[in-house]
Amino acid sequence: MWDIVSINSVQANKTSGYLSKNALSELNTQLNQSTANFIIVILHHPIVPMNSTWDDSLSLENPQDLFAVLDKYTKIRAVLFGHAHESAEFNKRGLKIIACPSTAVQFTDEKRIGFNYYTLNDNGRLEYETRWVAQ
Protein backbone atom coordinates (compact mmCIF):
# COMPACT_ATOMS: atom_id res chain seq x y z
CA MET A 1 0.00 0.00 0.00
CA TRP A 2 1.18 3.51 -0.90
CA ASP A 3 0.46 6.92 0.62
CA ILE A 4 0.78 10.07 -1.44
CA VAL A 5 1.39 13.06 0.83
CA SER A 6 1.43 16.64 -0.37
CA ILE A 7 2.88 19.77 1.19
CA ASN A 8 2.15 23.34 0.10
CA SER A 9 5.30 25.22 -0.92
CA VAL A 10 3.58 28.23 -2.53
CA GLN A 11 4.21 31.70 -1.10
CA ALA A 12 1.84 34.62 -1.62
CA ASN A 13 3.17 37.14 -4.13
CA LYS A 14 6.44 35.24 -4.71
CA THR A 15 7.60 32.82 -7.38
CA SER A 16 9.98 30.88 -5.15
CA GLY A 17 8.71 28.36 -2.64
CA TYR A 18 9.00 28.11 1.12
CA LEU A 19 7.87 25.56 3.70
CA SER A 20 6.68 27.08 6.95
CA LYS A 21 7.44 25.48 10.30
CA ASN A 22 3.74 24.67 10.56
CA ALA A 23 3.68 22.96 7.14
CA LEU A 24 6.80 20.95 8.00
CA SER A 25 5.29 19.94 11.35
CA GLU A 26 2.08 18.79 9.62
CA LEU A 27 4.15 16.83 7.09
CA ASN A 28 6.11 15.18 9.89
CA THR A 29 2.85 14.21 11.62
CA GLN A 30 1.38 12.78 8.40
CA LEU A 31 4.52 10.76 7.68
CA ASN A 32 4.73 9.53 11.26
CA GLN A 33 1.09 8.42 11.26
CA SER A 34 1.19 6.73 7.86
CA THR A 35 0.46 3.01 7.96
CA ALA A 36 1.42 2.58 4.31
CA ASN A 37 4.41 0.50 3.31
CA PHE A 38 5.65 3.17 0.90
CA ILE A 39 5.25 6.93 0.59
CA ILE A 40 5.56 9.57 -2.12
CA VAL A 41 5.82 13.25 -1.16
CA ILE A 42 4.60 15.88 -3.61
CA LEU A 43 5.13 19.64 -3.67
CA HIS A 44 5.21 22.36 -6.27
CA HIS A 45 8.77 23.71 -6.11
CA PRO A 46 12.11 22.04 -6.96
CA ILE A 47 14.02 20.84 -3.91
CA VAL A 48 17.38 20.31 -5.64
CA PRO A 49 19.39 22.39 -8.12
CA MET A 50 18.05 21.65 -11.59
CA ASN A 51 21.42 21.57 -13.39
CA SER A 52 19.82 23.32 -16.36
CA THR A 53 18.93 26.80 -17.53
CA TRP A 54 16.28 26.92 -14.81
CA ASP A 55 16.77 29.80 -12.33
CA ASP A 56 17.32 27.92 -9.05
CA SER A 57 16.49 31.09 -7.10
CA LEU A 58 12.86 30.36 -8.06
CA SER A 59 12.96 26.94 -6.38
CA LEU A 60 12.28 26.01 -2.75
CA GLU A 61 14.10 28.46 -0.46
CA ASN A 62 14.51 26.02 2.43
CA PRO A 63 15.06 22.50 1.06
CA GLN A 64 17.33 21.66 4.02
CA ASP A 65 14.30 21.98 6.32
CA LEU A 66 12.35 19.57 4.15
CA PHE A 67 15.21 17.06 4.07
CA ALA A 68 15.46 17.25 7.89
CA VAL A 69 11.92 15.80 7.95
CA LEU A 70 12.27 13.40 5.00
CA ASP A 71 15.51 11.88 6.29
CA LYS A 72 13.63 10.41 9.28
CA TYR A 73 11.41 8.16 7.15
CA THR A 74 12.77 5.19 5.20
CA LYS A 75 9.36 4.44 3.65
CA ILE A 76 9.59 7.49 1.38
CA ARG A 77 10.36 6.27 -2.13
CA ALA A 78 10.27 9.55 -4.04
CA VAL A 79 9.63 13.27 -3.99
CA LEU A 80 7.83 14.74 -7.01
CA PHE A 81 7.66 18.38 -8.03
CA GLY A 82 6.83 20.64 -10.96
CA HIS A 83 7.38 24.40 -11.34
CA ALA A 84 10.59 24.06 -13.39
CA HIS A 85 8.67 22.96 -16.53
CA GLU A 86 11.07 20.17 -17.45
CA SER A 87 11.49 16.45 -17.05
CA ALA A 88 14.42 15.41 -14.87
CA GLU A 89 15.41 12.86 -12.26
CA PHE A 90 17.81 13.27 -9.34
CA ASN A 91 19.00 11.14 -6.47
CA LYS A 92 19.86 12.62 -3.11
CA ARG A 93 20.68 10.53 -0.06
CA GLY A 94 19.20 7.52 -1.84
CA LEU A 95 15.89 9.28 -2.46
CA LYS A 96 14.47 9.48 -5.98
CA ILE A 97 13.55 13.08 -6.84
CA ILE A 98 11.51 13.61 -9.99
CA ALA A 99 10.70 16.84 -11.83
CA CYS A 100 7.52 16.75 -13.85
CA PRO A 101 7.33 18.35 -17.28
CA SER A 102 4.70 20.96 -18.04
CA THR A 103 1.38 20.44 -19.77
CA ALA A 104 1.75 24.03 -21.04
CA VAL A 105 5.30 24.85 -22.16
CA GLN A 106 8.76 23.55 -21.25
CA PHE A 107 11.56 25.84 -20.07
CA THR A 108 13.97 23.78 -22.19
CA ASP A 109 14.39 23.23 -25.92
CA GLU A 110 11.61 20.63 -25.77
CA LYS A 111 8.68 21.91 -27.86
CA ARG A 112 6.11 19.31 -26.83
CA ILE A 113 3.98 19.34 -23.70
CA GLY A 114 4.25 16.36 -21.41
CA PHE A 115 3.43 14.55 -18.22
CA ASN A 116 4.83 11.72 -16.12
CA TYR A 117 2.96 8.42 -15.94
CA TYR A 118 3.67 6.57 -12.69
CA THR A 119 3.33 2.92 -11.71
CA LEU A 120 3.45 2.13 -7.99
CA ASN A 121 4.33 -1.51 -7.49
CA ASP A 122 3.38 -3.60 -4.47
CA ASN A 123 7.07 -4.25 -3.73
CA GLY A 124 7.79 -0.52 -3.30
CA ARG A 125 9.29 0.00 -6.72
CA LEU A 126 8.22 3.22 -8.39
CA GLU A 127 8.40 3.33 -12.16
CA TYR A 128 7.57 6.26 -14.38
CA GLU A 129 7.67 7.31 -17.97
CA THR A 130 7.64 10.84 -19.33
CA ARG A 131 5.03 10.97 -22.06
CA TRP A 132 5.28 13.73 -24.64
CA VAL A 133 2.32 15.05 -26.57
CA ALA A 134 2.87 16.70 -29.95
CA GLN A 135 1.48 20.20 -30.26
N, C-alpha and C positions, 0 to 999 in steps of 0.2 A: 504494500500500500504506500502511496505517495501523498505528501502534503505539498501544496503550492502556497507559499506565504509571500505576501507583498508588503512593501514598505514605501511610504510616500517620501520622495526626495525633492519634490517641487517646492521652490521658494516663490513667494509673491513678488512680482515685479523684478525678477532676476532670471537669467537664463541658466546659470549654474545651479547645481543641486546642493542640498544640505540635509543632514539627518539630525533632528533635534534630539536632545537627551530623552525626551518623552517618547519619541518614535523608536529610538533604540531600545528603550526599556520595554516597550510593548512588543517589539520584535523578539527580544530575549525571552519574554514571558511566553509568547506563541511557540517559539522553538523549544523551550523547556517543557511545555505542556503537550507537545505533539506526540501522538502515539504511533505515528507512521514509521515505517522502516526507513524511508528515504524522503528527503526534502529538497525542494527547489525554492530559491529566494528570487523575487522579481522586484526591480525598481526601474525608474526611468533613466537615471543618469549613469554614465560610465564610471566604474570604480577602479579602473586601471588606466594608465596611459595608453592611448590608442595606437601609437607607433604609425601614424599616418598624417595626412594634412589636417586632420581634425584639431581644433583648438582645445587643448586639454584644460584650459582655464574655464571652459564651459561645462566641465564634468562635475562629479561630486567633489565638494570642497573638503570633506572630512572622511575619506575612505578608511583611514586608520581606525576611526571609531567604529565603523561597520565591521572591519576585520576583527576587532577586539571582541565583538559578539559572535561572529561567524566561527572563529577559531575554537570556540568552546563546544561545537557540535559536529561530531563525525558523521552524522546522518545526512548532512547537506551534500548533495551531489553536484549542484551547479548554482551559479548566480547568472540571471539573464537581465539584460538591459537594452534600451534603445537609445534615443536622443542623438547619437552620433551618425545616424543614417548610413550605416555600412555594416557589412557582414564580416565578423572577425571572431576568432577564438583565442583565448589566453588561458594560461595555467598559473595559478599563484598558490603556493603552499599546498599543492596537490588538489586544489579546487578548480573545477572547470568553470570558466567565465566566458559567456557568450554574448556578443553584440548582435542585435537583430537589425536586418536591413529595413529600409523604409518602404512603406506602401505608397509613398508620394514621390520622393526624389532622393537619390543617393548623394552624399557629399564626397564621392569618389568619381572616377571616370566611368563607372558603371551607369549605363543609360536606362536600364530596365528597373522596374519596381520589383520588390521581392518580400519574402517572408520566410521564417524558419518553421519547418514542420518537425515536431518532436515526437519521439516514441519513448515512453517510460516503461521499461521492462520490469518484470516482477523480481528480478535478481539485483535491481538497483542500477542497472546499466541504462544510461541516458544516451539515446541516439538522436541525431537531428540532421536535417538536410535543408540547405538554403534553396528555395525554389524561386526562380526568376520568371517574371511575367513580361512578355514583350509589350511595348507601348505602341 
